[in-house]
Amino acid sequence: MGVSRIDEASGFQFDTYEGLIKEADERALAYLGGLEKDLYDLGVVSVTKRVVRGQADDAIVDLARQMPGNLVVMTTHGRSGICRWVLGSVADGVVRRSGNPVFVIRSVEKSSAKNKAAHRTDGDQKPVGAGIGSDTR
């Protein structure tokens, strides 16, 4: 675990904010490293990993604007109705504001990138939107 401190009055050990952030960054990079390996195994030539903080759609849009000429590829849970209203849609925010082409794919639960790519035609993975600022369901 990261850096921690002990509260003198209670004797409880607490992780510091910096320690929690460091641990979250390490876990995110490890997760992305696994995805990177899967993508290279599938023949992808170049992968760039970055961990950024902030509201998800804002962070993705800001990063996309720093890297013009790229394609943003992301998955969506496909929520609708009250769930989408309450939770919002990161994919929708990115599609509407990115300025880069965005390819949105409905997520397949509990499956690696390699398995998802191998099963593109099995009906579980359907493109639900693509384009610059458009939603073409």
N, C-alpha and C positions, 0 to 999 in steps of 0.2 A: 504494500500500500504506500501511499505518498507520505509526506511530512505530517506529523500529528503533534498534538499538544495534550497535556493532562491538566484538567481543571483542578486547581488546588483544593477548592472547597469540597467537591464531590468525589474526586479521585477518578472520574470518568475520563476516558481518552476520546478526543475529538480530532477528526481529520481537519486540517486547515483548508481553506478555500483553494489555496495554491496547490496543495496536495491532491485535492479532488479534481482540479482542472488538469493537472499533470497526468493523473491516472486515466481520466476520460480521454485525453489526447492519445495516450499510449494504446488504449483499447481501440480507439477509432483507427489509428494507423495500422494496428495489427489486423483489424477487420478489412481495411482497404487493401492491405498487402495480400490477403487471401484472394480477394476479388481480382487484384492485379494479376496474380499468378494464373487464375482461371482464364482471364482475358488473353494473356499471352499464349496460353495453351490452345486457345481458340484461333490464334493467328493475328490478334490485334498487334499492330506494330508499335504503338506508342501509348503509354498511359501516364497521366500525371496525377499524383495524389496530393490532396491538400485538406487540412482540417481548418475550418473557419468557424467562428462563433457568431451567434446572432439568430434572429428570426430566420427560419429556414429559407423561405421564398426570397426574402431580401438578400440574404447571403449568397444564394445561387445566382440571382440576377446581377448583383454587384460583381461577382467573379466572372460571369459570362461577359459582362461589359468590359472587363479588363483583358479578355481574351477574344477579341473579335475574330470572326471567321471560323468559329468552332460550332459543333453541334452539341446541344445539351440533350442528353438522354437520361430519362428518369422513369421510375415506376410510380404508379398510383394505386391506392386501395380501391378506388372506384366508389367512394361513398356518395350517397345522394340524400336528398331530403333534409331532415332535421340534423342528422349526423354531420353532413357537410356544412350546414349553416352554423352549427355549434363549434365544430372542430376546424372549419375552413378547409381550403385545399391548397396545399403547397404547389402542386402541379399547375393548377389554374392560375395562381399568382405568377408563376414563372412563365407560362405560355403567354399570358397577357402583357407582361412587362419586359421580357428578356431582350428583345431586339435581335437575338440569335435564333436560328432554327431550333425548334424543340421537338423531340420525338418522345411521346409518352406511351408507356406500355403498362397494361394492367399487371399488377404484381401476382406472382405465383408463390404461395406461402411455402415456407420451409424447403427451399430449393436453391442450389448454388447457381451462380451465373452460368456455369458449364451445362448443368441440367436444363436450365431455362432455354439456352440457345439450342440445345439438342432437340427440344420439344416444341419448336416454334409453330408447327402445324397441327398440334394435337388439340387445339381449341381452348387451351388454358391460358394462352398468352395472346391477347388481341390488342393491336394498336387502338388507342382510344382518342388520340389527338396528335396532330403534327402540324408544323408550320411556324411561321413567325407571327406570334400574337393571334393565333386562331385555334379553334377547337373544332376538328372535323370528324365528329363521331359518326 
